[in-house]
Structures are given as C-alpha cells and as structure tokens.
Amino acid sequence: MNKRINAACSLLLACGSVWAQDGKQSAPPAQQPQQVIVNGAQTDIEAARDFVAGKLIIGRKQIEQSGLQNVSEILKREPAVTVGKDGRLSLLGLPGYTQILLDGLPPAGKSPLELDLIQVDKIEIIKSATAETGPFGIAGTINVISRKIERKSVQQVRLGVTEVAGEYGGNVSWMMNQFSPDSPWSLNLSVSARNSRSPRSGSDQQTLLSQTGSQPQFNAQRTAIRTDEFLTLTSELAYKFSSGNNLSFKPDYGQIKQDQTRNEQRSWSDGRLQQADQRGTTTLSGYGLPISWTYDAGESGQLDASLRYNQMQLSGDTLRSDQGTGISHAIRRQQQIDDQSSYILLLNYRNSFSGGHTVKSGLQWTHGSHDINRAYWLNNQPDTSLSALSKQSLARDDKLRIFVQDDWRLNKTLALNGGVSVEDQVLNFNEVGIQSQSRFRVWSPSFHLAKKLEGDQKHQFRLSLARSFKAPSYDQLLLQPVIDPFAPCVTPAGCGGNTIDTADSMGNPHLLPERALAFNLSYEHGLSSDSQISIEAYSRQIEKKIGNEILLTTVPWATVPRYVQRPANLGSASIYGISLDWRVALIDISKAAPKVDLRGSFGFAHSVLSDVPGPDNHLDGQLPWRAKIGMSYKLENLPVKVDVDANWLPADWTRNNLTQRTYESRQRTLTANAVWTVNNDLRVIMNLDNMFAPQSETIREYILPGASVQTRSQNSSYTRVGLRLELKL
C-alpha cells in the first residue's frame, strides 16, 4: 500500500509539472495568466455560468432567504433536482445513480440531506461526471459544503416545532462564528438537534390469479409510528500564518436514531389469523477528526492537504412478536453492531497558467474496516435454528483515487474542461471462515465544452461526455442472508419453505461496478443575473447493470429449497431524456410585474433494460415524465415572503426482474411556507408540507408458472405543520 501511495504522489506531482510546462509553452511570454474570478457580489446563477461543466450553485444568500430547515427541503425546491415517489432525491430522475457527497467525500456518521441549513455554506450540483468529483456519478453529483469561517463575529439561533397527525416534534440549532482581524485565530461552532414523530397506516390485499380465476389469500391492516432523532456538531478552529497559509482543525460528530413501532394483522381466506408486533431501534453515530493545511505558493499554485480519521457505529435492535391461528407464540430478537473506522489522506493541487489553463490534480487514499457482530434469540434463548447464519463478518477496504483536470478558457466565449479520474478499490471479506474479495479499477475520462454566444455572455451551449460508474454497495457484497419475517425458522434443524413473496435476501461478492457512457447537451438562456431558462438533452448507456433475481434454491440455513433474492450483473440499460428548467423573476420580463419569482422543471424520459422483457422494463424510479413548479412572492406592504411548490409524478408499472413487477399510483404534492422578517435580527417562519395528503396505491405482482400473486396496498400520508423562530444574537 505504501508503494501505491508513493507512486500516486509522484504521478500527482508529475502531472502538475507537465501541465505547468505545457501551459507556459503555449503562450507568449508577455501574456498574463487568465483566471476566472468569482466575485462575492455575484449571484448564484452568475457564478455558475463560469463553470465549464455546468455547475449549479445554491449559495449562502439563497439558503438564508429560503426559510427552510435542512438540505433535503431546499433541494426539493431546486428545479434541477427530482423527487421520487419514495422521497429519494436525484438528478435526471435517476435516484440510484446520483452521488451525494459532504465536503467532497462520502458521508460518515451523518446524512448530508438531514443537515440543518445553519451548518451549510453552499450546495453544488453537477449533472455529469467530472474528474474532480470522481467516477461514481452516472447521473451527476450533489456536493453539500459545510459552513465555513466568515470574516465577522456572529451568533444565530433557530427554534422550531412540528406537528404531524397529532404527533409533535421540535428542533433547535445554534451557530457561533468568532473572527477578529487582529488575531490569527478564528472559530466556527454549530450544534443542531431535531426530534420528529411520523405516523403511518395502510392496508394490504393479496390475491392469487390463475386461469381458473382469482382467489383471495389474505387481508391485512398496518399501523406504524416512527421517531427520528438527529444530532450534529460541527466546528472549525483555524490559524492563519503571516505568510498567508492556513492550518485548521475541524472535528465533527453526528448521531441519527430511529425508533419504530409497527403492528400488522393478517386475516387469511381460510379463517387463519396472524398478528405481528415489532419494535426496533437503529442508531448511527460517528465522529471525524480532520486536520487540514493550505499552502499558497503564489505563482507555483496552491496545495491543500488533509488527514482525517473517522469512527462510526451502526447498531440495530429489533424485537418481533408473532401469534395467531396455528402459530406458536414466538418472540424473536435480533441485534447487530457494525463498527467502522477509516483513515483518509487528501492532497489537492491547483494552479493557473498562461494560455487560460487552470489545472487541478488530486490524490485520495482511504483505508477502512467493518466489523459486524450479530446475535439472534427465540423466546429469550439463543436461536439455534439460525446457527447456519454468520454471527460475525469482517471486511477491510483500501481505495486509491487520483485525478487530473484542466479548465481551459480559450477566450471570452469558449471554454473546455478535460480530465481523467482513476480509482482502485480492494475489499476483503471474511464470513464464517468464507473469504472473498471484490476488486476493481475504473478509469473515468470526461470532457466538457461551454460556448457563450457572441454579444451576450448570459446565453451559452454546454456539451458533456464522460465515462462514469456505480460501485456496488457494501450490503450488496455481503453473503449474509436476511430471513423474511413472515417465513421465519421455527425448528432447531433449520428453516422450512417460503413463498416467492416472502423471499430471503442476500448479497453477491462477485458484483462488478455498473459503467455508463454519459452524454449531456444543454442551452442556457439567461434573462438577467437572477433569471435563466435552460433546456437539456441527455443519454446514459449503462453496461453490467445490477438487478435483482429471485431463485428457488438450496440454502445452508434451510432443510428444503427456499426463494432467495440477490443482486447480479444482469444486462444493460439505455436512457434518453430531455428536461426544461427555469428560474425567472417576472420583473425581468416586465418592469411593471409584481415581485414574483417562478421556478420549475418539466421532463420526459425513456429507459429500456435488456435483461427483463417488456413492456415495463425501465429503470426503477425513471418515470416517463415529471413536472414541478414553484413560486416566490414578496408582499407589497408587509415584510413577508411566501413560497409555494408543487410536484407531479405519473402512475407507472416497473418490471423489477423476470418474476416481479410493481405498480405505483400517481403522486401530487403541494408545500408552502411563509417568512415574516420582523426586523434584521428576527424572523418567523411557517411551513406546510404535503398539503391535502393524498393516499397512494402500490401493487406488487409475482409471476409464477401459470399464475401470479398480486398484493395491492393502500398507504395513507399526513400533512406536516411547522413553526420556527430565527434569531441573530
């Protein structure tokens, strides 16, 4: 490993040197370096226009004016971000292919989407892959950047309450920034805590369909309530040397705790009754200890170095009670603790050269470990029926990534971005003495072009072409199976049989990364510094597509064959789409117009999977069309701003694999919030999320020889009401 790091460091420095020599030789000696200067007074749209790869920026000013609480809420308002029926956020309508980073790194111990906006400096959105953001953004990357030290001393406090169907929650956040021009030391500290309770309810009806007709199987009623707790602490202590270099220490801590109580009652057509009560707690906690150094060498460029240690623990404790007709009362408990740690070394070099070149190169090395321990009980005794399942899994991973990227501004109207990112990953697993390895190396070249029209710098075309990837997740690689709770093991000798709709699940250590060729072509029509309309066409050609297959097979934890679902590289996928996004201030169209800003998007998409038959063989989450529209209005005589946002998604069927397809009904959501600025130091904000709370329907169909099993589910939703105070101290 040391040899790999040394070789990569040498390559990193060599790349910077070669680019520097090429840049200096390509221009006359008298020519001065051209740099893109992002002025602090620029709007987010103006700043984004200077990025060749088509970066969208949600800056600090927009964050403060939004009146929203966390990253997820403000991203839902962004026209370029799509919201799936399951609530997942994505780019280009591809939730499984959007990379979400925190400060340029995969998050550890906290969710970037749940961060309180008081802790966020800005959010960057790129709808393609670049060398700098890495090879794993097939649909693009959302990078959440933590709040930085500001050149002023300030304190902010936010207090809020929420209500959902009679269940109450609260949130509080505090931020302090200490800065003095007379001292080399500066400090930023923030704390955010949130508690919320969300009720859920629904019903299921299962039917067996065959050539002889339909036969009811069971009816079920479901109720659940979930409690979420979030705690995040971030800090930065920085020292600025007289030479202008900076040293900073940024410890952080995060904890996410989820408690869920669920009850389900099933009534079978033959008169049997079954009741299942389940209580579970899942806790994710972790801390990071990073130290960073910024060295500014003037004409020789800038080097950023960072060393970070992460420690994280994911623990789960589930207690389930089953009883009913012909069922022995059984109380099952399962506990799991996943201890994770990692060391991350980052080196990034940046410099601008003659001829309009801005070169970036970087190295990222990660060494991590996963230690998973499990325990199973049945009626307060060790569950010997699950003796074939692993109680411990060990994993070690090593990752090394290097990249080189050049932003080349040829003139005022034409700019190019080209680069390559290379990542090598090795994961070693040890499960019950079974050792396996997942190893791959990916090369991700990318090319971007931006052409501004002569005479108007606000109008431009963009072209992007990139090779990108989606790596299999850690859970997809583990062999450790998960037993379906409605087909549990009941004898010490092992599990019995199950049905196709109660299949067990397990991973596959032989999975390979999906790889895609990404193409984007867009036109941006700027109306002003704050208004812009853009239209974009895109395609993704995906190979080694990871899908799920359901097999009836012999397994070591059962005495008879059982249905098992597992991931596999099954085929390829083709995706084509077009989207129209807008963010327009009416005053830019007519000076007499009211203070109304309109935003929204409308998109069409078509995808085809090669490994499953039609007609519904499209990517999960990729809908044929989607639409969202929003409005901001500032009242004339009151210091109040009102925002309203609506989102429409059509009903559709999806063919999940050869034996399963799923239907989801259309979805229409409406949210609104009002911000009352009492004075410069106090604001009052009211939010209404999921207004009208429509009911949704889901159908899961499993295809058998000569028949099919169909489960139809009705799911209720609820409106969330929030009230928050924001104070500057």
LUMFITI-738172 format. One record per residue (C-alpha): x negated, y, z negated. Coordinates in steps of 0.1 Angstrom, whole numbers, plus 5000, padded with zeros to 4 digits. Layout:
BEGIN
XYZ/...
end
This chain:
BEGIN
500050005000/497250244992/495750185027/499150265042/499350595023/495850695032/496350615068/499650805069/497951105052/495251105077/497751085105/499751375090/496751605088/495551495122/499051575137/498951925122/495451985135/496351865171/499452075172/497452375160/494852325187/497452285214/499352585203/496252815202/495052705236/498452755253/498553135248/496253435255/494053525225/495753865221/499253715218/500653715182/502453415167/506253425173/508253345142/512053305135/512653535106/515953465087/516853795072/518653775038/521354005051/522253765079/525553585078/525553205077/526653195113/523853435124/521253235106/522452905120/522153045156/518353055153/518052675146/517452485178/519052155166/522452315158/522352355121/525552485103/524952665070/527252715041/525352985022/525453114987/527753404997/530353175012/530052944983/530753224958/533653364978/535353024983/536852994948/536252624950/534752404923/532552134939/530752034971/533451804982/536052074981/534052325001/533152065027/536751975032/537352335043/534452335068/535752285104/532852055114/533551815085/536251545089/538251405060/539251035064/542350875051/540450725022/539051075014/535551005027/533751305043/531951265076/530651435108/532251345142/534851135124/532250865116/532250825077/529950525077/527350695098/526851035081/523751075060/524351275028/521151405011/520351604980/517451834985/516351635015/516351294996/518851014990/520551104957/519650914925/521850924894/524351174906/526651234936/525851544958/529551564966/530551604930/528051874921/529652194907/529052484932/527452684904/524452444909/524252464947/522252714967/523552615001/524652325023/523152245057/524952035083/523351895114/525451685138/522551495153/519251335141/516051535137/512551425128/512651635097/515951485083/514851125091/516150845113/519250745094/521851005105/523650855135/526551105132/524351365115/523251485081/524851685053/522051815030/523051974997/520352204984/520252274946/520452624932/517052804933/515553064910/516753414920/514953734916/517253864889/518453764854/522053654853/524353414835/527653264848/530353064830/533252874846/536152724826/539052524841/541952294835/543752054859/547051864859/548051554880/551451404873/551351494836/547751394831/545351674822/541651734827/539152004822/535852134835/533152374823/529852494838/527152734828/524252874847/521353094835/518653254856/515753434840/513353634861/511053934854/508754094880/506254154852/505953784843/504653494864/507153264847/510853214858/513552984848/516852844861/519152624840/522652494846/525052244830/528252114844/530851884828/534151764841/536951524830/539951424851/542751164849/544351034881/547450804880/548250574909/551150344918/552250124946/553949814958/553049514980/555049265000/553348965016/554948765045/553848455064/554648505101/554748195124/556548075155/559447955133/560048295118/558948495088/558648355053/558348585022/555348505000/555448754971/556349104960/554049304937/554149624917/550949814909/550150084884/546750234875/545250524858/541650634863/539550864841/536451024857/533751204837/530851394853/527851554836/525051724854/522051914841/519552084864/516652304857/513552464872/510652614854/508252794879/504952964876/503653194904/499953234907/498353564916/497353404949/501053364957/501152984953/503852834931/504052544907/507452424895/508952154873/512552054880/513851794856/517451694861/519951454845/523251314858/525951084845/529150964861/531550754841/534750594854/537350414833/540250244850/543250054836/545249854861/548349644859/549849424887/552849204886/553548954913/556848774920/556448474943/559248344966/559248004948/560048164915/556548184901/555448504882/551948634877/550748934857/547249074858/545949344834/542449484840/540349734822/536949834835/534250094828/531450184853/528650424843/525950564865/523350764847/519850884856/517251144853/514451274876/511151424867/509751614897/506751844898/506252054930/503352264942/503552514971/500252624987/500352915011/497152925031/498153225053/497353165089/496452795081/500052725071/501952615041/501752285023/504452164999/503551864977/505951694952/505751394930/509051264915/509950984891/513550864890/515150634864/518750524869/521050264854/524350144868/526449944843/529849784846/532049604821/535349454833/537949274812/540849094830/543748904816/545948674838/549048494828/552248364844/554248064855/551947754857/548847964848/546947914816/546448244799/542848344808/540748634797/537748694818/534948944812/532149034835/529249264827/526449394849/523549614843/521349744872/518149924861/516450114889/513350314890/511350484917/508250694924/508450934953/505551124969/506351404993/503951605015/505251865039/503152095061/504452395081/502852645103/503552885132/501152915161/500653125192/502953055220/506153035198/505452705181/506552625146/505252285136/506452075107/504951745096/505651535065/505051215046/507351045022/506350735002/508750554978/508150264955/511250134937/512649844918/516049704910/516649464880/520149334878/521449124849/524948974848/527048794822/530348604826/532848504798/536048304798/538248334767/535248474747/533048184757/530348174784/532048084817/530347764828/532447744859/530248024873/527047854865/526047844901/526048224903/522948414897/522748594864/519648794874/518448954906/515149124911/514249344940/511249554949/511249804978/508450014995/509250275020/506950495040/508150775064/506151025084/507351275109/506151545132/508351815147/507852125168/510252415172/509052585204/510652925212/509652985248/511353325249/514353505235/516853285253/515252935254/514052715226/513152345223/512852115193/511051785197/509651535172/509451175160/510151015127/508750675118/509950475087/508750145074/510749955048/509949635029/512449485004/511649174985/514448984966/514448704940/517848554932/517948234912/514548134925/515648204961/513148454975/513948655006/512648965024/514149235045/511549425065/511849665094/510249965111/512150225130/510950485154/513250785159/512351035186/514551335190/514851625215/516951935212/517452235235/519152575229/519752815257/521153155249/522853345277/521253655291/522753975278/524553815248/522553625221/525753505205/526653275234/524552965239/524452605250/522852325230/521751975241/520651695217/519251355225/518051125197/517450765187/518850715152/519650425128/521850305100/520050085075/521949805056/522849895021/521249724991/524549544983/524849415018/521549235015/522149054982/523248694983/525048724950/528748644957/531748824942/534748594934/538148724943/540148774910/543348624925/541448294933/539248254902/537347954890/539447754865/537347444858/533847394845/532947194875/533247484899/535847694918/538647534937/540047664970/541248004980/543148165009/542048395037/543448705019/541548614987/538248555003/535048584982/532348824994/528548804996/525648975013/523248875040/519448935036/518848895073/520749205084/518949445107/519449815110/522049935135/520450155161/522050415182/521350655211/522950985203/523951255228/525451595220/526251885244/527952195230/528752555238/528952825211/530853145219/530153405192/532553685188/530653865160/528353795132/531153615113/533253465142/532453185165/534252925187/532352605197/533252305219/531151985217/531051665236/529251365221/528550995225/526950725205/525750385219/525250155189/523449825190/523249545164/526549675149/527149555114/530549405109/532249155086/533048795093/535348565073/534448205073/535847885057/532647725045/530947505018/529547714990/527547614959/530047764934/533047554946/533947184949/535847254981/535247485011/536247855004/536848155025/533848395023/533448735038/529948855046/528349125068/526549035100/524949205131/527849115155/527549325186/527549675199/529849985199/530450275223/531750605210/532850905231/534451225218/535051595222/535751855195/536752215193/535752415162/536552775154/535953025126/537453365137/538253685120/541253845136/539754185132/537054075158/539954035183/541954345174/540854625151/544554665140/544754305129/545154225092/542354085071/542953725082/540253465090/541253155109/539252825109/539852485121/539052205144/540651965169/539051655182/539651345204/537551025202/537450685217/535350385205/535050025215/533549735197/532049445217/532349175190/536149175185/538949165210/541249455218/543449645218/542549785184/538749715185/537550065175/535250175147/536650185112/537550545104/537250665141/540750795149/541950875184/542551235174/542351465143/543251815135/542652065107/543452435104/542852685076/543453055069/542053315045/543953625038/542953925017/545954115003/546054485012/546954634978/545654364954/542154214949/543553874958/542353634985/544553334995/543353025013/545552755029/544152445046/546052165064/544751835078/546451595102/545451235109/547450995131/548650635123/546550365138/545649995138/542049875134/540749535143/538249465114/537049125127/538248825146/540648725118/541749055103/543349395114/544549685093/547249955098/547250295081/550150535084/549650895094/548351145069/549151505064/547651705035/548052065025/545952255000/545952614988/544052834964/544253204953/541253404940/542053714919/539053934913/539954114881/536654304881/532954254890/532454014861/535753814860/537753614885/540853394880/541453104905/544352884910/544252564932/547052344946/545652024961/547751764981/550851974981/554051774988/552151454980/553351225008/553550845004/551250635026/551650285040/548950015047/549349685064/546649415062/547049125086/545048805085/545248585117/545448205112/545847925139/549547965150/550448205122/549448525103/549648655068/550749015065/550649235034/552549565035/551549815008/553250144998/551050384979/552050694960/550051024958/550251324935/549651694936/546751834916/547152184900/544052364888/543352694870/539852834864/538153144850/534753254863/532753504842/529453674846/527753744813/
end
